[in-house]
């Protein structure tokens, strides 16, 4: 749902919502075994709370992390003064040069705490936590959005707003 819904011929609306019955039907047609009970269990138990159900319980969408354009209908908010970005040590040179870019996603993802950032960074190799001066960015006109699962989103983070750990050699 976050990356290639067309792979199973699923159509999302402009806000990223998919009809649950259609999702189940198309997943099963694509030989991905799914039923409503399994889907609801995934929503309930996903440790990152990646998915949310509509108020009427008939639709589902990803809370963030899309590589396809969707409008999550979330308004800009004032972020915490500091946010964190977990990455792998091997990406630091590029980040020092270009800042944080969404790459194949629609937003850069920022964590509200170091623990979450470490978990994210660990998925990619030796973790490094970058401190983002989000309050300063906000005051300089950058928009921040708080996703339904508590992850902060922004379009990019220029190098000037990133504090790198002191132990980096380059």
C-alpha positions, -999 to +999 in steps of 0.1 A: +000+000+000+028+024+007+049+017-024+033-002-053-004-008-049-007-012-087+013-044-084-020-061-072-042-037-093-052-018-061-063+018-065-058+042-036-078+074-033-060+108-032-056+104+005-040+070+004-071+051+015-080+016+001-113-002+005-106-031+028-128-056+009-111-046-024-076-049-008-084-084+005-099-095-028-070-082-049-043-095-025-058-130-027-061-127-065-023-119-065-017-151-044-012-131-011-033-149+014-053-124+034-086-121+052-101-094+073-091-110+106-054-111+095-056-075+082-070-062+115-044-082+134-016-065+114-031-031+120-034-038+157+000-054+163+023-036+140+050-022+162+054+010+141+016+015+138+022+019+101-015+015+092-047+031+102-084+023+097-110+049+087-135+058+114-161+036+097-137+007+096-142+002+059-109+016+046-072+013+055-041+034+047-005+037+056+002+064+082+034+075+065+063+062+044+047+064+010+068+064-021+037+073-041+021+108-038-008+109-014-024+137+006-026+125+042-048+155+050-026+165+079-020+201+087+015+216+094+022+216+131+049+232+153+074+204+159+094+196+191+125+218+193+147+187+185+138+157+165+160+127+156+169+108+124+182+073+126+205+063+097+234+040+091+270+052+095+277+045+058+253+072+047+269+100+067+291+113+039+262+118+016+241+134+044+269+158+052+270+169+016+233+169+007+214+170+040+184+146+045+163+141+013+132+119+010+149+099-018+122+074-029+097+086-003+075+116-002+089+130+031+119+127+054+109+108+086+120+122+119+116+105+153+105+122+185+131+103+206+165+088+203+154+053+211+131+052+180+158+067+158+183+040+169+158+013+160+153+029+125+190+033+120+197-003+130+177-015+100+203-001+077+235-011+094+256+004+122+232+030+136+239+067+139+214+092+154+214+127+139+198+155+159+176+178+139+170+214+149+134+212+140+123+243+160+149+264+141+138+249+108+101+257+116+110+293+125+128+295+092+096+285+073+099+247+069+067+227+074+064+197+097+036+172+098+028+147+126+017+114+111-010+092+128+018+070+142+038+098+158+065+102+132+073+137+121+075+144+084+091+172+065+102+177+028+139+178+035+165+188+061+193+210+049+228+203+064+227+235+085+200+221+107+216+187+114+238+180+144+262+151+137+275+129+164+309+141+177+327+108+170+325+109+132+359+112+116+348+130+084 
